[in-house]
Amino acid sequence: MNRRTFLLGAFAGTAAIALGVNLYSPEFRLPDEGEGKDYRLLFGVLLPVMLDGALPDVATHKLAAQNRTLDAIKHSIDVLPDEQQTELFELLDMLENRLGLLLLTSSMTPLLMRSPSELTQMLETWRHSYFALLQTAYLGLRELVMASYYACPEHWSRLHYAKPELFK
């Protein structure tokens, strides 16, 4: 066996093992886990980047606004049609999977370990991508986050919007 054959075999074996590890997902369930996955952690990472400038400056108010928005995102996902829910869950699963991250962002670094500037750059790359699929992914995430944030009446004041009164 020559050196090239050995190195090529080792590389192919390593790639096969890495692919198998990324595709393997054991099926286990935590006792208190609900029926559907809500992706709070993933959206918790993306919210400060996508709502930059819209969130309050005070830390406690910012945390409360983020938690309220995460609850609204879960509710918004629940009322989406089944086809859109399926597409969104596929995107979110890919963002939580390292192989999916590699395909979508050209990096295997988890989103939790990325800085806000790296996340902003990733989203801007999707926004201006030549691939319609990445543009759709960006727009879908952005619309979901924005609609969920501004669905909460306490955030309307930043838009200078007041709820119409029927009887004055």
Salt bridges, closest charged atoms under 4 A:
GLU35 OE2 - ARG29 NH2 3.32
ASP71 OD1 - ARG40 NH1 2.76
ASP78 OD2 - LYS74 NZ 3.88
GLU96 OE1 - LYS37 NZ 2.78
GLU124 OE2 - ARG127 NH1 3.47
GLU124 OE1 - HIS128 NE2 3.19
GLU154 OE2 - ARG68 NE 2.80
